[in-house]
Amino acid sequence: MLNPVLIAGPCVIGDTDLVAVAKEIAAAAQKNGFAFIFKASFDKANRSSLDSYRGPGLEAGLHELAKVKNELGVMLTTDVHEANQVEFVAQVVDVIQIPALLCRQTDLLVGAGAVGKIVNIKKGQFMAPWDMKNAISKAKQSGAAEVWVTERGSMFGYNNLVVDFRSLTILKEWADKVIFDASHSVQLPGLHGAYSGGESKYVEAFVRATAAWGVDGVFVETHPCPEQALCDGDNMLPLGRLDNLLQKVTRIRRAITSDD
């Protein structure tokens, strides 16, 4: 059984001690047999309101991420919003992440693939799983080492998302890995007008369910105090509950592979 991937961290750089958070996640990941990739964004360019906190920006954000890598030796990912950011980001991170709302942006996908790293494309809320084939192809043909796709739910009316579990199997036809984003799948986009809401109480159930489905990894935004987070606190998993959740996932994965 290959080690599952865990992509985890706070939503945005600047509202908690990244090294301390990454250290705790790394310990839980190692204990439970996960390949850990630390995630935090230097810029949240699609916040609901102009007044919302976006992050420290490219240069300062990459400096903070580099500190995490230098002190802990963990793999890193962060999202890029413009093709001209990719070259700088690739000098620090191991996985280039494409935000869901930009998953069709050709120049961004081509630029991300051209640096030869792993590219993780978040599936747009507006995209059918089979329509991601072209997005994957753009990055692969441009030179990406691997192309992963992360499922994060589909629009279901206004301010709501629903997860079609069939997508997790369909995407495997083209993606090197399929990751499930439990945090953004429980997001309620724009619910509060100036910012999005979320139902974090469902995060753990989704993670357990998709482990049974057989995904290659999970994406979980986590924070020591989600209620104090500057972005996406409503759909985050409290950091103190991560280890217990990973233990359950490990038991599920062992159970479903015991007859293989």
PEURHU-V915288 format. One line per field, one symbol per residue. phi: phi as a letter, one per 30 degrees, with the letter a starting at -180 (. if undefined). psi: psi as a letter, one per 30 degrees, with the letter a starting at -180 (. if undefined). A space follows every 10 residues. Layout:
BEGIN
phi: ???
psi: ???
END
This chain:
BEGIN
phi: .ddddbcald dbdkbadddd dddddddddd ecicdcbdba cdacdbddcd dddckdjddd dddddddddd dciddbbacc cbedddeddd dcccbdccde dcdcdedddd dddddicdcc cddddccded ddeddddedd ddjedbbcbc dbjbdbidha bbccdeeddd dddbddbccc cddddcdcei ecidadcabd dceddddddd dddjddabcb dbaebedcdd aiedccceed cdeddddddd ddddddcdcd
psi: kkklkjjlll ekkfgljeee eeeeeeeeee eghkjkjkkk kfkjfhlekf fkkflfleee eeeeeeeeee efglllllkk fkeffeeeef felfkkkkle fgfgjeeeee eeeffglkkj kkkkfgkkef ffeeeeeeee ffgkeljlkj kgllkiakgl lkkjfeeeee fffekekkkk jeeffgkjkg egdfllalif ffeeeeeeef eefhlfllkj klkeieffkf kgefglkkef feeeeeeeee eeeeefgff.
END
